[in-house]
Amino acid sequence: AIIPKPAIIPKPAIIPKPATTPKPATILIKHTDSTKKLPNSTKFKRNASRPSGRNKITLVIICCLLLFAIGHFGFALGASPFSGQPVPFKSSICFYLLCAVAAMSFIYSCFRLALATGKCKALAKILIAIDIGFLMMWGAGIFFEIVKYACPPGQHNGWCHFYNVSIFFGILSFVGYLPLIISDVGAKF
């Protein structure tokens, strides 16, 4: 019979201690006096907490557009539940298209508010193009609703009251995009 050789167990290596102890990690954030201004190391500059001049006017216009979009959307879609009647037109495409424009206008107004009060800035050309797009959508939609889909007040169990108020908010949205475009063009140049 073959007898196996006993396994040789190596002794653990002894690591000598360094002559000097390592220094603690370098502190990356230093305490500074609150009266000193820190250098601006970020790529984006934060807007002032209180806008002034043209920025203040733009902020007011954007807030108004936000409320106008909510008003149009709420009154247009609230007409049927209030009156208990469906949309009384042969084709309701324009009606629902303007509801979609109001929803997009709401989202865009929220984005513009975030831009006005946040850290980032957007390209003025893009903002102007989007503003012109909303101006055209509101203008065409409201024009067709007034001309083609007139609803005299008092008809359809109050449905027309809500519908006409939504048209009013749509007109305000259309008119509100004009000074916003002028403000954006003025900010660009």
Buried (B, 14 or more C-beta within 10 A) or exposed (E): EEEEEEEEEEEEEEEEEEEEEEEEEEEEEEEEEEEEEEEEEEEEEEBEEEBEEEBEBBBEBBBBBBBBBBBBBBBBBBBBEEBEBEBBBEEEEBBEBBBEBBBBBBEBBEBBBEBBBEEEEEEBEEBBEBBEBBBEBBBBBBBBBBEEBEBEEEBBEBBBBBBBBBBBBBBBBBBBBEBBBBBBEEBEE
